[in-house]
Amino acid sequence: MNERYLIPTNSKRGHLIAGMFVPLDLVIGGIGLVITFVLFLIVKSPTMTQAFLIIIPLAIAALLIFPMANYHNVRTFLGEMIDFYTGLRKYIWKGWCYKSEWQTDEPRKSR
């Protein structure tokens, strides 16, 4: 390959569990599953409304770890959104068209 290296587009997936989960995602999914299972054990014969309410922890956990385009998952998207709206948003541009305070409008005198 003439000492040129190509990085595959899915190279980050090798660092994830099953190609899509980080350990925290599995913890969140496991907690939702355990809470739902315990609630089903506590309520002996649930009605439809009770069954719907019992499944809510699992549904929330599944929604948080669901994959999302351009982000890792919904949890990552929500974290980035909260960081964007609560974080410091002062962007200082110092490019070629930036004019510092010490510069004046007067043309430079030649020596």
C-alpha positions in Angstrom: 0.0 0.0 0.0 3.0 2.3 -0.4 3.2 3.0 3.3 -0.2 4.7 3.3 -2.8 3.5 5.8 -6.5 3.6 5.4 -8.7 3.8 8.5 -12.0 2.0 8.0 -15.2 3.9 8.7 -16.2 1.4 11.4 -12.9 1.4 13.3 -14.6 2.7 16.5 -17.0 -0.3 16.6 -14.1 -2.5 17.6 -13.9 -0.8 20.9 -17.6 -1.3 21.6 -19.3 -4.3 23.2 -21.2 -6.2 20.4 -20.2 -3.4 18.1 -22.7 -0.9 19.6 -22.6 -0.7 23.4 -20.3 0.9 26.0 -20.3 -0.6 29.5 -22.6 2.2 30.8 -25.2 1.4 28.1 -25.3 -2.2 29.4 -25.6 -1.1 33.0 -28.5 1.2 32.1 -30.2 -1.6 30.1 -29.6 -4.1 32.9 -31.0 -1.8 35.5 -34.2 -1.2 33.4 -34.6 -4.9 32.9 -34.1 -5.8 36.6 -36.5 -3.1 37.8 -39.2 -4.4 35.3 -38.6 -8.0 36.2 -38.9 -7.2 40.0 -42.1 -5.2 39.4 -43.6 -8.1 37.5 -42.7 -10.4 40.4 -44.3 -8.1 43.0 -47.5 -7.6 41.1 -49.1 -11.1 40.8 -51.7 -10.6 38.1 -51.4 -7.2 36.6 -54.1 -5.5 34.6 -53.2 -3.9 31.2 -52.7 -0.5 32.8 -50.4 -2.0 35.5 -48.5 -4.0 32.9 -47.9 -0.8 30.9 -46.7 1.0 34.0 -44.4 -1.9 34.9 -42.8 -1.9 31.5 -41.9 1.8 31.6 -38.4 1.4 33.2 -37.4 -1.1 30.5 -38.8 1.2 27.8 -36.9 4.2 29.1 -33.7 2.2 29.3 -34.2 0.8 25.8 -34.9 4.3 24.5 -31.7 5.7 26.0 -29.4 3.0 24.6 -31.1 3.0 21.1 -28.6 3.8 18.3 -28.9 7.1 16.6 -27.5 8.5 13.4 -24.5 10.9 13.8 -24.3 10.1 17.5 -23.5 6.9 19.4 -27.0 6.6 20.9 -29.9 8.7 22.3 -28.1 9.1 25.7 -25.1 10.6 24.0 -27.3 13.0 21.9 -29.1 14.2 25.0 -25.8 14.7 26.8 -24.4 16.8 23.9 -27.6 18.8 23.7 -27.6 19.6 27.4 -23.9 20.5 27.2 -24.6 22.8 24.3 -27.4 24.7 26.0 -25.8 24.9 29.4 -22.2 25.3 28.5 -20.2 28.4 27.8 -20.8 29.6 24.2 -18.3 32.3 23.7 -16.4 31.7 20.4 -13.4 33.9 19.8 -12.3 34.0 16.2 -8.7 34.9 15.5 -8.4 34.2 11.8 -6.8 36.2 9.1 -9.7 38.8 9.2 -9.5 39.3 12.9 -8.7 42.8 14.1 -7.1 43.1 17.5 -7.6 46.0 19.8 -4.0 47.2 19.4 -4.4 47.6 15.6 -5.6 50.9 14.2 -7.3 51.9 11.0 -4.3 54.1 10.0 -2.0 52.7 7.3 1.4 51.6 8.4 4.2 54.1 7.9 7.1 52.9 5.9 10.6 53.4 7.3 
